[in-house]
Amino acid sequence: MIPVEYDLILSTALFCIGLYGIIVRKNAIIVLMSIEIILNAAILNFVAFSSYIGDASGQVFALLAIAIAAGEAAGGLAIFLVLFESHGTVELDKIRLLRW
């Protein structure tokens, strides 16, 4: 059995990668993927502690969170398609400068 510390280190690394993608990158699709990475880090924490405690409630919550994340990603991509059609770009800095 893998120690819970390894899972927490992996979760922290995923969270830092996602945070870097949100802060540094300006492409809206990369920002959406970074938010998904942060969400996956939180889900990994739920699964790790659920396995450590021996209770399945964290794993059930992880399945629900994955389903919600799939819906959020589909909605975000739909919004980005509309932004690309109207502005011709998905760069966040350029979209902020343009007015509807």
HUURGI-V504056 format. One record per run of one state. SS is the DSSP state (hx for helix, st for strand, lp for the rest). FROM is the first residue (numbers start at 1). LEN is the number of residues. Records with the same first field share a line. If there is no record, write none. Layout:
SS = FROM-LEN, FROM-LEN
This chain:
lp = 1-3, 25-2, 54-3, 88-3, 98-3
hx = 4-21, 28-26, 57-31, 92-6
st = 27-1, 91-1
